[in-house]
Amino acid sequence: MIEPLLVADGDLARVGGLERAVVDVAVGILISADGRFLLTSRPAGKVYAGFWEFPGGKLESGETVAQALARELAEELGIALNPADVQLWKQQMVDYPHALVRLNFCKVTVWQGELHMREQQQAAWQSLPVSVSPVLPGTVPVLAWLAQEQGFSGATHPG
């Protein structure tokens, strides 16, 4: 299900104007056995550096969401996924100043290996409300969806 368009930093100009191509991104909501989920910080040098998000990245030509997520999590976190275990959960279009992005969110409960932050990012296992800040705009709807599933009420993140 694709959620309504989310506009991030709407007061800023859009690079590429109104005719921007959509960038597809595979995003993993890694959920531990105790129900916590993993957030990682965006590395230095990237747009929104220091903001917290769910890990993932852009689909390459010919990749499925599951294949891209498996590749990205191996590259970023050093863990292995079986693409057959990856199921699309929700989609969210986000209009960032730098790109128009379709976020393809997948819940992940099975992976192999230990986490290794390969991009010098930080990682934090979280529950609601999350304690890390700032949270990337595209992450905020996921926190709301998780809150709804868990019957959690109140603010899901600082700020």
C-alpha positions in Angstrom: 0.0 0.0 0.0 1.4 3.4 -1.0 0.9 6.1 1.6 0.1 9.7 0.7 3.1 11.8 -0.4 5.2 13.2 2.4 7.0 16.5 1.7 10.2 17.0 3.6 11.6 20.5 4.2 8.9 22.0 2.0 10.3 25.5 2.3 13.4 24.4 0.3 13.8 24.3 -3.5 13.5 21.0 -5.2 16.6 19.9 -7.1 15.5 19.0 -10.7 12.2 20.8 -10.4 8.8 19.1 -10.8 9.9 16.6 -13.4 12.2 14.6 -11.2 12.4 10.8 -11.7 11.4 8.6 -8.7 14.3 6.9 -6.9 13.3 3.5 -5.5 14.9 2.6 -2.2 14.7 -0.7 -0.3 14.5 -0.2 3.5 14.8 -2.8 6.2 13.0 -2.6 9.5 15.2 -5.1 11.4 13.2 -6.4 14.4 15.0 -8.3 17.1 13.6 -11.3 19.1 12.7 -8.9 21.9 10.8 -6.6 19.6 13.2 -3.7 19.3 14.1 -2.3 15.9 17.4 -1.0 14.5 18.0 2.6 13.5 21.2 3.8 12.0 22.7 7.2 11.5 23.3 8.6 8.1 27.1 8.8 7.5 29.1 12.0 7.2 29.1 13.3 3.6 25.6 12.1 2.8 22.5 14.3 2.6 20.9 14.5 6.0 24.2 13.3 7.6 23.6 12.4 11.3 19.9 11.9 11.0 18.6 8.5 12.2 16.8 6.1 9.8 16.1 2.5 9.0 19.0 1.0 7.0 18.8 0.4 3.2 19.5 2.0 -0.1 18.8 2.5 -3.8 17.7 -0.3 -6.1 20.2 -0.9 -8.9 19.0 -1.6 -12.4 17.2 -5.0 -12.6 17.1 -5.6 -8.9 14.0 -6.4 -6.9 13.3 -4.7 -3.6 14.4 -7.9 -1.8 17.6 -8.3 -3.7 18.5 -4.6 -3.2 17.8 -4.9 0.5 20.0 -8.0 0.9 22.8 -6.2 -1.0 22.5 -3.0 0.9 22.4 -4.6 4.4 25.4 -6.7 3.5 27.3 -3.5 2.3 26.2 -1.3 5.3 25.8 -3.7 8.2 27.7 -6.8 7.2 24.7 -9.1 7.6 23.2 -11.6 5.1 19.6 -11.9 4.2 17.8 -14.5 2.1 15.8 -12.4 -0.4 13.1 -15.1 -0.2 12.6 -14.1 3.4 12.0 -10.4 2.6 8.4 -9.2 2.1 7.3 -5.7 1.2 5.4 -4.2 4.1 4.5 -0.6 3.1 5.6 2.1 0.6 5.9 5.8 1.2 6.7 8.5 -1.4 8.9 11.2 0.1 9.6 14.5 -1.7 13.0 15.5 -0.3 14.7 18.7 -1.6 17.4 16.5 -3.3 15.2 13.7 -4.6 11.8 12.2 -5.0 12.0 8.8 -3.3 9.8 5.8 -3.1 10.6 4.0 0.1 9.9 0.3 0.0 9.7 -0.8 3.7 10.3 -4.5 4.6 10.1 -6.0 8.0 13.1 -8.3 8.6 13.2 -10.8 11.5 15.7 -13.3 10.0 19.3 -12.5 9.1 22.7 -14.1 9.4 25.8 -12.6 11.0 26.7 -9.9 13.5 26.2 -6.2 12.8 29.3 -4.3 11.6 28.9 -0.6 10.8 30.8 -0.5 7.5 30.0 3.1 6.8 31.1 4.5 10.1 27.5 5.1 11.0 26.1 4.6 14.4 23.4 2.0 15.3 20.9 1.8 18.1 18.3 -0.8 18.9 15.2 1.1 19.8 11.6 0.8 21.1 8.9 3.4 21.1 9.4 6.2 21.8 12.8 6.3 20.2 15.6 8.1 22.1 17.8 9.0 19.1 17.5 12.4 17.3 17.1 13.8 14.8 15.0 11.4 12.9 14.9 11.4 9.1 11.5 12.6 7.8 11.0 9.3 5.8 11.4 7.4 9.1 8.6 9.2 11.0 5.7 7.4 9.2 7.2 4.0 10.0 7.4 4.9 13.7 3.7 5.9 13.5 2.8 2.6 11.8 4.8 0.6 14.5 3.0 2.6 17.2 -0.4 1.7 15.7 0.5 -2.0 15.5 1.7 -1.9 19.1 -1.1 0.1 20.5 1.4 2.8 21.5 0.1 6.3 22.1 2.1 9.5 22.4 5.1 11.0 20.7 7.2 8.3 18.8 10.4 10.4 18.6 12.0 13.5 20.1 11.4 16.8 18.5 
